[in-house]
Structures are given as C-alpha cells and as structure tokens.
Amino acid sequence: MKVLIVDDEKHVREAIRYFVPWDSYNISAIYEATNGQEATLVMREHQPAIVFTDMRMPLMDGAELLEWLHRHYPNTKTIVISGYQDFNYVKPAIVYGGTDYLLKPLNSKQLIASAEHAFRLWMEEEAERKRRQRQNMQLNALRPLYWDKMLSDLVGGQASFHELKLPLCEELGMPIGAHDCRIAVISLQGADCRLLQRFHGDVALTAFVLANVCNEVMAADQSGYAFRSWQGGGELVVLLWSAVMQAETVLNRMNEAIRQAFGVQVDIGLSPLNPLPEGLQHAFKQAGQALEERNLLQREGRIHPFRERADRSRPVEDYALEERLDKLRIAVLSGDLGRMERVVEEWAGHLAGLPLLTESGLLQQQAEILTVLKRWRPEEEISLEPCYDAEGLFSVENWQGGLKSLLRRLFKGNSQTPDSRLVQEIREYLNQNYAQEMTLQHIAERFFISRENVSRKFKQITGENLSDYLTSLRVDKAKTLLQNTNLRLSQIAELVGYEDEKYFSRVFKKTAGVSPREYRKHEEET
C-alpha cells in the first residue's frame, strides 16, 4: 500500500510521517507534494491508495484535488487536514468521499485513528474488488461452456428459444427482430494433421480455440455465434442470424482467419435459409448432412452448401464393394502380406478414380474393412480413420499408406497359420449360411481352393469332416427350434437347410439317436 501526503507546510508533512504507524500496515512507500498539481503527477505515476491533503494550497487547492481524485481514482481513500472549520472546506470532503476531516494543529491520537480507519477501509474494499475480479474471471471462463450447452440444446430441440431470446440479444448481439437463420457445421476431423496434433488431440480445446477465431471474425457486425456442439462428436457449429444471405462470405473469412493462425483450412457444411426459431433443428441437420455428403475428392472450395435431392438416401458411389471385400478376405486368409498390400493399392486406385466419394461413403467402406480385419485379429485394437494431408484435405495416398501400415502391424503380431485362418473363416461362413444349400464344391469356389484341400485342411485343423460339422450344426439348430417353437417338422427342416422332411428326419435320428418328434415330446415332458 502506498501513501501520499499533500500540504504546503513542511512541518505538517513531517508530523504526519512521524505519528502514523506505517509499519503496522505494510506501507511500501510514502510520497509528498506541496500542492494539488504536484499531487496529480504523483498519483498518475504511483497510484497511492491513501491521500492526506490540506485544503488551502497554491496552484490547485484541496477541493480541486478531491474532485480530481474522485473522477480519476475513485477507490482512493482521502483524509482532509485543514486549519479551517468553514463549511466551504468541509463540504468537498463530504461530497467527494473523504474518510475523515481533521483540524490543525494535529492531535496525534485522532490522526492515528483516522489513518488506521482509512487503511482498514481500503484493504477491505480491495479484498472485495479482488474477490469480484476472480468471480468475473471464473464467470468469463464458464461463459463459453454455458453457451455451448444452451445452444447445443437449442439446435437439438431440448431448449426453448423464447427463454433464451433475451440473453441471445443482450449477450451475443442477436437482433431482437431476427426471423431467419443459417447454420454451419465445421469438421474438426478434416484438419487433424495440423490442428488436433497441435493441441495434442484434444478435440474440446481445438473447438474452443476455433470458436474464438470464428467469433472474432463475427464480432464486428455481430452476425452470429460459434460454439462447440454437445451433440454427437462435438463439431463446431456457427449460428448465423444476420447477413444470412452473405453466409458463405462470412464463412470464407473465418476459414482465412483459421489459415492465417494455423496454416490450414477446414471443411464447413452450410444449411440453406431457415425460419427462426422453428427451423433451427432442421438447419442443424442440413448442415451436418452437407458436411457428410461433401465430395472428399474435391480439391477446391471448403464451403459445402446443402443441396436438396429427391432421394435423400446415400448416393450410390461403389457398385463393387463386396467384390473388393472378398479379395481382401482371401488375401488375409492366404497369410501373404504382399497380396494384402496389392489389394489395398487396387482399392486406393479405385477410390481415386471415383467421380464422387462422400465422407459417409468412405466411413462405410472402412467399417467393412475393419470387420474383415477384426475377424482376422480379434484380440487386437484396430481402428482406421480417414487420412488428411497438410492442407486438411482427404488424401487417397495417405489412406492407402495408413491401411498398409495397419496390415503390417497386424501381420507382424499374427500367430495363426494361414490354414487355421482359412478353417476359421469356413466355420464362420457355415455358421451364418447353414440354412442355404451347401455343397463341398460351393465352399471350394467360395474360398478359391480345391474341394480336396477344403476337406483335408478342415479335417487337419478341427479333427472332423466338414460334412459332419455342417450336419451337427444343422441338427443343433433344429433342436433349438423343436424346443422353443411349435413349427411343423417340414418348416423346421427348411429353416435348417433340408428341403425333404423325411431326409431331415433320418439325418436327425442318426445324429441325435431319436427322431425329431420323439425329441420334441421328450423335451415337452421334461
């Protein structure tokens, strides 16, 4: 705490210095001035908390100094020391918040009491100011989280627009008469090579930083507000309520600001104009669809407007997915890493040649690939994300490299022999297709292996004939149906792969030791 003593009489300044117990209140500095003008210079340079001032001084008297202090340093505590009791001298002290008015000659006890009162008062108020400052800092830190939650609920249909309308206008600058809106959804995943890595993979922090950049762009005209969505994967959402017809211009400015700050741009899905508030949910879905259905192979333009189609189902991008999956399955079963990589190279070439590859379409293909790989290595943690280049654009080359790296890792840690993997695939295929007509030739063609090798390898690995395994599987399924349904035998026979009921009964009795009817009767009695 610092103190200023203002008096044109030196002995008065010395008396104040002598009598007041400065050390008891940790006074760090004591300054002096002979008039109000000098005092203002000291105040500007050092900002003392406590001022002792005379009233009658040359150049600038105490009344003028008190008024100046009240205007420029309202938190400062003042103690007036004067040789006059005239009301004209007392009034400024009252009007401008003086804590005490002491008369000369000074009484040491009164001086000490007045000083200690001013010290305590200033410390109490300073403590309260700091408490409020901390509280405001906490509220400012929580404010974005509050709006993230409120606006996420609003576009998700869980909050009332009418309850939020006034705060939206007062705090975020939405015009009171706004009646239209557009929503943009920003993909954080697409910029992962730069942004997520820069923020150590922290999606929440990345969204927070990007929201700040976007809101700075919109601050000048208060055209909208950017927030992190709490729905789904936590995309960044921009709610535009002003200049909605120039939305793409605003979003391009945002992308340029992001590029200048981080060296990468992001993909943005944009809804068409919707009525406010009833169109909020619809606009949010449209923006998300526009982002999911953007063409990953497109290298120009990062704003993707929603386009209405007669058929909202996923566009047909790939007519030969199952064929490529079969090739990958066979390559995995062969245990030949080179063969697997050639399949991946062929797949990547196909993707690069497509006229349209949407994000949703690519993710579906990757899900099918992961299914194949997880059946091969169920004990492994396997994941595959779309790969983006340094500009935040999808890269077929990076996708191919990522999938090859995954295959090499899985191949390196694989302990199964190719034959055991083949037999495992055959068993899983039979488990899923036992109700269909199934011959040894059919299975051999399905797995690109000779009939003789199918039988031999199956017997080597499992210890039983393939035909016996299929029969046992079908009989077990039939037992379940006999126990738990009232279906006729002909229906059960058909459901487990036998067209002829009599033939089914003979096979069942040979395997189970009793006929299907005897088995059902026995189960009902028990």
C-alpha positions as CSV (number, residue, x, y, z in Angstrom):
1,M,0.0,0.0,0.0
2,K,1.3,3.5,-0.9
3,V,0.5,6.9,0.7
4,L,0.6,10.5,-0.5
5,I,0.9,13.5,1.9
6,V,-0.2,16.8,0.3
7,D,0.5,20.0,2.2
8,D,2.4,23.2,1.5
9,E,3.7,23.3,5.1
10,K,6.7,21.0,5.6
11,H,6.3,20.6,9.4
12,V,2.7,19.3,8.8
13,R,4.0,16.7,6.4
14,E,6.8,15.7,8.8
15,A,4.2,15.4,11.7
16,I,2.1,13.0,9.7
17,R,5.2,10.9,8.8
18,Y,6.2,10.8,12.5
19,F,2.9,10.0,14.2
20,V,1.3,7.3,11.9
21,P,2.5,3.7,12.5
22,W,3.2,2.9,8.9
23,D,5.0,-0.5,9.5
24,S,1.8,-1.9,11.1
25,Y,0.0,-1.7,7.8
26,N,2.9,-2.7,5.5
27,I,3.1,0.7,3.8
28,S,5.6,0.3,1.0
29,A,6.1,3.9,0.0
30,I,5.3,7.5,1.3
31,Y,5.2,10.3,-1.3
32,E,4.9,14.1,-0.7
33,A,3.5,17.0,-2.6
34,T,3.2,20.7,-1.8
35,N,0.1,21.4,-3.8
36,G,-2.7,19.7,-5.9
37,Q,-0.8,19.9,-9.2
38,E,2.2,18.0,-7.8
39,A,-0.2,15.5,-6.2
40,T,-1.8,14.7,-9.6
41,L,1.6,13.9,-11.1
42,V,2.4,11.6,-8.2
43,M,-1.0,9.9,-8.5
44,R,-0.5,9.2,-12.2
45,E,2.9,7.7,-11.7
46,H,2.5,5.7,-8.4
47,Q,-1.3,5.4,-7.7
48,P,-1.2,5.7,-3.9
49,A,-4.1,4.2,-2.1
50,I,-4.3,6.8,0.8
51,V,-4.1,10.6,0.4
52,F,-3.6,13.0,3.3
53,T,-4.4,16.5,1.9
54,D,-4.6,20.1,3.1
55,M,-7.4,22.3,1.8
56,R,-5.7,25.7,1.3
57,M,-2.7,25.3,-1.1
58,P,-1.3,27.3,-4.1
59,L,-1.9,26.4,-7.8
60,M,-4.5,23.7,-7.0
61,D,-6.2,23.6,-3.6
62,G,-7.6,20.6,-1.7
63,A,-11.2,21.0,-3.0
64,E,-10.0,20.8,-6.6
65,L,-7.7,17.8,-5.8
66,L,-10.6,16.0,-4.1
67,E,-12.8,16.5,-7.1
68,W,-10.0,15.3,-9.4
69,L,-9.3,12.2,-7.3
70,H,-13.0,11.3,-7.2
71,R,-13.1,11.4,-11.0
72,H,-9.8,9.7,-11.8
73,Y,-9.1,7.4,-8.8
74,P,-12.4,6.8,-7.1
75,N,-11.1,3.9,-4.9
76,T,-8.5,6.2,-3.2
77,K,-9.2,7.0,0.5
78,T,-8.7,10.7,1.4
79,I,-8.1,12.3,4.8
80,V,-8.6,16.1,4.9
81,I,-6.3,18.0,7.2
82,S,-7.2,21.7,7.5
83,G,-6.9,24.7,9.8
84,Y,-10.4,25.8,9.0
85,Q,-13.8,24.7,10.1
86,D,-15.6,26.7,7.4
87,F,-18.4,24.6,5.7
88,N,-16.9,25.5,2.3
89,Y,-13.9,23.5,3.2
90,V,-15.8,20.6,4.9
91,K,-18.3,20.2,2.0
92,P,-15.8,18.9,-0.6
93,A,-14.6,16.3,1.8
94,I,-18.2,15.1,2.3
95,V,-19.2,15.3,-1.4
96,Y,-16.1,13.5,-2.7
97,G,-15.9,10.7,-0.2
98,G,-13.3,11.8,2.3
99,T,-13.0,9.3,5.2
100,D,-12.1,12.0,7.8
101,Y,-11.7,15.8,8.3
102,L,-9.0,16.7,10.9
103,L,-8.3,20.2,12.2
104,K,-4.9,21.7,12.7
105,P,-3.0,21.6,15.0
106,L,-3.0,17.8,14.6
107,N,-4.0,15.6,17.5
108,S,-1.8,12.5,17.3
109,K,-4.4,10.1,18.6
110,Q,-7.0,11.4,16.1
111,L,-4.5,11.3,13.3
112,I,-3.6,7.7,14.1
113,A,-7.2,6.6,14.4
114,S,-8.1,8.3,11.1
115,A,-5.2,6.8,9.3
116,E,-5.9,3.3,10.6
117,H,-9.6,3.6,9.7
118,A,-8.6,4.6,6.1
119,F,-6.1,1.7,5.9
120,R,-8.6,-0.9,7.0
121,L,-11.4,0.5,4.8
122,W,-9.1,0.4,1.7
123,M,-7.9,-3.1,2.5
124,E,-11.5,-4.4,3.0
125,E,-12.6,-2.8,-0.3
126,E,-9.5,-4.0,-2.1
127,A,-10.2,-7.6,-0.9
128,E,-13.8,-7.3,-2.2
129,R,-12.6,-5.9,-5.5
130,K,-10.2,-8.9,-5.9
131,R,-13.0,-11.3,-5.0
132,R,-15.2,-9.8,-7.6
133,Q,-12.4,-9.9,-10.1
134,R,-11.8,-13.6,-9.5
135,Q,-15.5,-14.2,-9.7
136,N,-15.8,-12.3,-13.0
137,M,-12.8,-14.3,-14.4
138,Q,-14.4,-17.5,-13.4
139,L,-17.7,-16.4,-15.0
140,N,-15.9,-15.4,-18.2
141,A,-14.2,-18.7,-18.3
142,L,-17.5,-20.6,-17.8
143,R,-19.5,-18.3,-20.2
144,P,-18.4,-20.1,-23.4
145,L,-19.3,-23.5,-21.8
146,Y,-22.7,-22.2,-20.8
147,W,-23.4,-21.0,-24.3
148,D,-22.0,-24.3,-25.8
149,K,-24.6,-26.2,-23.7
150,M,-27.5,-23.8,-24.2
151,L,-27.1,-23.5,-28.0
152,S,-26.4,-27.2,-28.3
153,D,-29.7,-27.9,-26.6
154,L,-31.4,-25.2,-28.7
155,V,-30.4,-26.7,-32.1
156,G,-31.1,-30.2,-30.7
157,G,-34.6,-29.3,-29.7
158,Q,-34.0,-29.6,-25.9
159,A,-34.2,-25.8,-25.1
160,S,-36.8,-23.1,-25.5
161,F,-35.8,-20.3,-27.9
162,H,-38.2,-17.9,-26.2
163,E,-36.4,-18.4,-22.9
164,L,-33.0,-17.8,-24.5
165,K,-34.0,-15.0,-26.8
166,L,-33.3,-12.1,-24.4
167,P,-29.8,-13.4,-23.4
168,L,-29.1,-14.1,-27.0
169,C,-29.8,-10.4,-27.9
170,E,-28.1,-8.9,-24.8
171,E,-25.0,-11.1,-24.6
172,L,-24.4,-12.3,-28.1
173,G,-25.8,-9.5,-30.2
174,M,-28.7,-11.2,-32.0
175,P,-31.1,-8.6,-33.4
176,I,-34.4,-8.5,-31.5
177,G,-36.3,-8.9,-34.8
178,A,-34.2,-11.7,-36.3
179,H,-36.5,-14.1,-38.1
180,D,-34.2,-16.1,-40.4
181,C,-31.1,-18.2,-39.7
182,R,-28.5,-20.4,-41.3
183,I,-26.3,-23.0,-39.5
184,A,-22.8,-24.1,-40.5
185,V,-21.1,-27.2,-39.1
186,I,-17.3,-27.2,-39.1
187,S,-15.4,-30.5,-39.4
188,L,-12.6,-30.7,-36.9
189,Q,-11.6,-34.2,-38.1
190,G,-10.5,-32.9,-41.5
191,A,-7.8,-30.7,-40.1
192,D,-6.4,-33.3,-37.8
193,C,-2.9,-33.2,-39.4
194,R,-2.3,-29.7,-38.1
195,L,-4.9,-28.6,-35.6
196,L,-5.6,-31.7,-33.5
197,Q,-1.9,-32.6,-33.4
198,R,-1.1,-29.0,-32.4
199,F,-3.5,-29.3,-29.5
200,H,-2.4,-32.9,-28.6
201,G,-5.5,-34.5,-30.0
202,D,-7.8,-32.5,-27.6
203,V,-11.0,-32.0,-29.6
204,A,-12.5,-29.8,-26.9
205,L,-9.5,-27.4,-26.8
206,T,-9.4,-27.3,-30.6
207,A,-13.0,-26.5,-30.8
208,F,-12.6,-23.8,-28.1
209,V,-9.7,-22.1,-30.0
210,L,-11.5,-22.3,-33.3
211,A,-14.7,-20.9,-31.8
212,N,-12.7,-17.9,-30.6
213,V,-11.3,-17.3,-34.0
214,C,-14.7,-17.5,-35.6
215,N,-16.3,-15.2,-33.0
216,E,-13.6,-12.6,-33.6
217,V,-14.5,-12.6,-37.3
218,M,-18.2,-12.1,-36.5
219,A,-17.6,-9.6,-33.6
220,A,-17.6,-6.5,-35.8
221,D,-21.1,-7.0,-37.2
222,Q,-22.4,-9.5,-34.6
223,S,-23.6,-11.7,-37.4
224,G,-23.7,-14.9,-35.4
225,Y,-22.0,-17.0,-32.8
226,A,-19.8,-20.1,-32.9
227,F,-20.0,-22.8,-30.3
228,R,-19.0,-26.4,-29.7
229,S,-21.9,-28.8,-30.2
230,W,-22.5,-31.2,-27.3
231,Q,-24.5,-33.4,-29.8
232,G,-22.7,-36.4,-31.3
233,G,-19.0,-35.9,-31.9
234,G,-18.7,-32.4,-30.8
235,E,-18.4,-30.5,-34.0
236,L,-18.0,-26.7,-34.1
237,V,-21.4,-25.0,-35.0
238,V,-21.9,-21.5,-36.3
239,L,-25.4,-20.0,-35.8
240,L,-25.8,-17.1,-38.3
241,W,-28.7,-14.7,-37.7
242,S,-27.5,-11.5,-39.5
243,A,-26.3,-11.2,-43.1
244,V,-27.6,-14.7,-43.6
245,M,-27.6,-14.2,-47.4
246,Q,-23.9,-13.5,-47.3
247,A,-23.2,-16.5,-45.1
248,E,-20.6,-18.0,-47.5
249,T,-18.6,-14.7,-47.4
250,V,-18.6,-14.8,-43.6
251,L,-17.5,-18.4,-43.5
252,N,-14.8,-17.8,-46.1
253,R,-13.4,-15.0,-43.9
254,M,-13.4,-17.4,-40.9
255,N,-11.5,-20.0,-42.9
256,E,-9.0,-17.4,-44.0
257,A,-8.5,-16.4,-40.3
258,I,-8.0,-20.0,-39.4
259,R,-5.5,-20.4,-42.2
260,Q,-3.5,-17.4,-41.1
261,A,-3.5,-18.6,-37.5
262,F,-2.8,-22.3,-38.1
263,G,-1.8,-22.7,-41.7
264,V,-4.8,-25.0,-42.5
265,Q,-8.4,-24.5,-43.6
266,V,-11.4,-26.6,-42.5
267,D,-14.4,-28.1,-44.3
268,I,-17.8,-26.4,-43.5
269,G,-21.3,-27.7,-44.2
270,L,-23.9,-24.9,-44.6
271,S,-27.7,-25.1,-44.4
272,P,-30.0,-23.0,-46.6
273,L,-32.1,-20.2,-45.1
274,N,-34.5,-21.4,-42.4
275,P,-37.1,-19.6,-40.3
276,L,-36.0,-18.7,-36.8
277,P,-36.7,-20.3,-34.4
278,E,-38.8,-23.2,-35.8
279,G,-36.2,-24.1,-38.4
280,L,-33.2,-24.4,-36.1
281,Q,-33.2,-28.2,-35.8
282,H,-33.8,-28.7,-39.5
283,A,-31.0,-26.3,-40.3
284,F,-28.6,-28.1,-38.0
285,K,-29.4,-31.5,-39.6
286,Q,-29.0,-30.0,-43.1
287,A,-25.6,-28.5,-42.3
288,G,-24.4,-31.9,-40.9
289,Q,-25.7,-33.7,-44.0
290,A,-23.9,-31.2,-46.3
291,L,-20.7,-32.0,-44.4
292,E,-21.1,-35.7,-44.5
293,E,-22.0,-35.7,-48.2
294,R,-19.3,-33.4,-49.4
295,N,-17.0,-34.9,-52.1
296,L,-13.8,-35.8,-50.4
297,L,-12.0,-35.9,-53.8
298,Q,-12.9,-32.2,-54.4
299,R,-9.7,-30.1,-54.1
300,E,-11.3,-26.6,-54.5
301,G,-13.8,-24.9,-52.2
302,R,-14.2,-25.7,-48.5
303,I,-17.7,-24.4,-48.0
304,H,-20.3,-27.2,-48.8
305,P,-23.9,-25.9,-49.1
306,F,-26.7,-28.3,-48.5
307,R,-28.3,-29.5,-51.7
308,E,-31.8,-30.9,-51.8
309,R,-32.2,-34.2,-53.6
310,A,-35.4,-36.1,-54.4
311,D,-33.8,-39.2,-52.9
312,R,-32.1,-38.5,-49.5
313,S,-30.6,-42.0,-49.3
314,R,-26.8,-42.3,-49.5
315,P,-25.6,-41.8,-53.1
316,V,-24.5,-44.9,-54.9
317,E,-20.7,-44.5,-55.1
318,D,-19.5,-48.0,-55.4
319,Y,-21.1,-51.0,-57.1
320,A,-18.2,-53.4,-56.4
321,L,-17.6,-53.1,-52.7
322,E,-18.4,-56.7,-51.9
323,E,-16.0,-57.9,-54.6
324,R,-13.1,-55.9,-53.1
325,L,-14.0,-57.1,-49.6
326,D,-13.9,-60.7,-50.9
327,K,-10.4,-60.1,-52.3
328,L,-9.3,-58.6,-49.0
329,R,-10.7,-61.6,-47.1
330,I,-8.9,-64.1,-49.4
331,A,-5.7,-62.1,-49.1
332,V,-5.9,-62.1,-45.3
333,L,-6.7,-65.9,-45.3
334,S,-3.7,-66.5,-47.6
335,G,-1.3,-65.0,-45.0
336,D,0.5,-63.2,-47.8
337,L,1.3,-59.6,-46.8
338,G,2.2,-58.7,-50.4
339,R,-1.1,-59.9,-51.6
340,M,-2.9,-57.9,-49.0
341,E,-1.0,-54.7,-50.0
342,R,-1.8,-55.2,-53.6
343,V,-5.5,-55.4,-52.8
344,V,-5.1,-52.1,-50.9
345,E,-3.3,-50.5,-53.8
346,E,-6.1,-51.6,-56.2
347,W,-8.7,-50.3,-53.7
348,A,-7.0,-46.9,-53.4
349,G,-6.8,-46.6,-57.2
350,H,-10.5,-47.3,-57.4
351,L,-11.2,-44.5,-54.8
352,A,-9.0,-42.0,-56.7
353,G,-10.9,-42.7,-59.9
354,L,-14.4,-42.2,-58.4
355,P,-16.3,-39.0,-59.5
356,L,-17.8,-38.8,-56.0
357,L,-16.6,-40.1,-52.7
358,T,-18.5,-38.8,-49.7
359,E,-17.3,-38.9,-46.1
360,S,-20.2,-41.1,-45.1
361,G,-19.5,-43.5,-48.0
362,L,-15.8,-43.7,-47.1
363,L,-16.6,-44.4,-43.5
364,Q,-19.0,-47.2,-44.5
365,Q,-16.3,-48.8,-46.6
366,Q,-13.8,-48.5,-43.8
367,A,-16.3,-50.1,-41.4
368,E,-16.5,-53.1,-43.7
369,I,-12.7,-53.3,-43.9
370,L,-12.4,-53.2,-40.1
371,T,-14.9,-56.1,-39.9
372,V,-12.7,-58.2,-42.0
373,L,-9.6,-57.3,-40.0
374,K,-11.2,-57.8,-36.6
375,R,-12.3,-61.3,-37.6
376,W,-8.6,-61.9,-38.5
377,R,-7.2,-60.4,-35.4
378,P,-10.0,-60.2,-32.8
379,E,-7.5,-59.7,-29.9
380,E,-6.1,-56.5,-31.4
381,E,-7.2,-52.9,-31.1
382,I,-8.0,-52.0,-34.7
383,S,-9.1,-48.6,-35.9
384,L,-8.8,-46.7,-39.2
385,E,-9.5,-43.0,-39.6
386,P,-9.9,-41.1,-42.9
387,C,-6.4,-39.6,-43.7
388,Y,-5.9,-36.0,-44.5
389,D,-3.0,-34.1,-45.9
390,A,-1.2,-31.0,-44.6
391,E,-3.9,-28.8,-46.1
392,G,-6.7,-30.7,-44.3
393,L,-7.9,-32.4,-47.5
394,F,-8.6,-36.1,-47.8
395,S,-5.6,-37.9,-49.3
396,V,-6.0,-41.3,-51.1
397,E,-2.3,-41.7,-50.8
398,N,-2.3,-41.2,-47.0
399,W,-5.3,-43.5,-46.7
400,Q,-3.5,-46.2,-48.6
401,G,-0.4,-45.8,-46.5
402,G,-2.4,-45.9,-43.3
403,L,-4.2,-49.1,-44.2
404,K,-0.9,-50.7,-45.3
405,S,0.7,-49.8,-42.0
406,L,-2.2,-51.3,-40.1
407,L,-1.9,-54.6,-42.1
408,R,1.8,-54.8,-41.5
409,R,1.3,-54.3,-37.8
410,L,-1.4,-57.0,-37.7
411,F,0.7,-59.3,-39.8
412,K,3.7,-58.9,-37.6
413,G,1.8,-59.9,-34.5
414,N,-0.2,-62.7,-36.0
415,S,0.3,-66.2,-34.5
416,Q,-2.3,-68.0,-36.6
417,T,-1.2,-70.1,-39.6
418,P,-2.9,-69.4,-42.9
419,D,-4.6,-72.8,-42.8
420,S,-6.1,-72.2,-39.3
421,R,-7.4,-68.8,-40.5
422,L,-8.9,-70.4,-43.6
423,V,-10.7,-73.0,-41.5
424,Q,-11.9,-70.4,-39.1
425,E,-13.4,-68.4,-42.0
426,I,-15.1,-71.5,-43.3
427,R,-16.6,-72.3,-40.0
428,E,-17.9,-68.8,-39.6
429,Y,-19.3,-68.9,-43.1
430,L,-21.1,-72.2,-42.3
431,N,-22.5,-70.8,-39.1
432,Q,-24.1,-67.9,-40.9
433,N,-25.3,-69.8,-44.0
434,Y,-26.2,-73.3,-42.7
435,A,-29.8,-72.9,-43.9
436,Q,-28.8,-72.5,-47.5
437,E,-28.0,-75.3,-49.9
438,M,-24.4,-76.1,-49.2
439,T,-22.1,-78.4,-51.2
440,L,-18.4,-79.0,-51.0
441,Q,-18.0,-77.6,-54.4
442,H,-19.8,-74.4,-53.4
443,I,-17.5,-73.9,-50.4
444,A,-14.4,-74.6,-52.5
445,E,-15.4,-72.0,-55.0
446,R,-16.3,-69.5,-52.3
447,F,-12.8,-69.7,-50.8
448,F,-10.9,-70.2,-54.0
449,I,-9.5,-73.6,-53.0
450,S,-9.9,-77.1,-54.4
451,R,-12.5,-79.5,-53.0
452,E,-9.8,-81.8,-51.9
453,N,-7.9,-79.1,-50.0
454,V,-11.1,-77.9,-48.3
455,S,-11.8,-81.4,-46.8
456,R,-8.2,-82.1,-46.0
457,K,-7.4,-78.8,-44.3
458,F,-10.7,-78.8,-42.4
459,K,-10.1,-82.3,-41.0
460,Q,-6.5,-81.4,-40.1
461,I,-7.5,-78.3,-38.1
462,T,-10.8,-79.4,-36.5
463,G,-10.4,-83.2,-36.3
464,E,-13.8,-83.8,-38.0
465,N,-15.1,-83.9,-41.5
466,L,-16.6,-80.8,-43.0
467,S,-19.9,-82.6,-43.9
468,D,-20.2,-83.9,-40.3
469,Y,-19.6,-80.4,-38.9
470,L,-22.3,-79.0,-41.1
471,T,-24.7,-81.8,-40.2
472,S,-24.1,-81.3,-36.5
473,L,-24.6,-77.6,-36.8
474,R,-27.9,-78.1,-38.6
475,V,-29.2,-80.6,-36.1
476,D,-28.3,-78.4,-33.2
477,K,-30.3,-75.5,-34.8
478,A,-33.2,-77.9,-35.3
479,K,-33.1,-78.9,-31.7
480,T,-33.4,-75.3,-30.7
481,L,-36.4,-74.9,-32.9
482,L,-38.0,-78.1,-31.7
483,Q,-37.6,-76.9,-28.1
484,N,-38.8,-73.4,-28.4
485,T,-41.4,-73.3,-31.3
486,N,-44.5,-75.1,-32.5
487,L,-43.3,-75.1,-36.1
488,R,-44.1,-78.1,-38.2
489,L,-41.3,-80.5,-39.0
490,S,-41.4,-79.5,-42.6
491,Q,-40.9,-75.9,-41.7
492,I,-38.0,-76.7,-39.3
493,A,-36.4,-78.9,-42.0
494,E,-36.5,-76.0,-44.4
495,L,-35.1,-73.5,-41.9
496,V,-32.0,-75.6,-41.2
497,G,-31.2,-76.4,-44.9
498,Y,-33.2,-79.6,-45.8
499,E,-35.9,-79.5,-48.5
500,D,-37.0,-83.0,-47.8
501,E,-38.7,-83.6,-44.4
502,K,-38.1,-87.4,-44.5
503,Y,-34.4,-87.0,-45.3
504,F,-34.2,-84.4,-42.4
505,S,-35.8,-86.9,-40.0
506,R,-33.3,-89.7,-41.0
507,V,-30.3,-87.4,-40.6
508,F,-31.7,-86.1,-37.2
509,K,-32.2,-89.6,-35.8
510,K,-28.8,-90.8,-37.0
511,T,-27.1,-87.8,-35.3
512,A,-29.3,-87.4,-32.2
513,G,-30.3,-91.0,-31.6
514,V,-34.1,-90.2,-31.6
515,S,-36.5,-88.8,-34.3
516,P,-37.4,-85.1,-34.3
517,R,-40.9,-85.9,-32.9
518,E,-39.5,-88.1,-30.1
519,Y,-37.0,-85.4,-29.2
520,R,-39.8,-82.7,-29.1
521,K,-42.0,-85.0,-26.9
522,H,-39.2,-85.7,-24.5
523,E,-38.4,-82.0,-24.2
524,E,-42.0,-81.1,-23.5
525,E,-42.3,-83.8,-20.8
526,T,-39.2,-82.6,-19.1
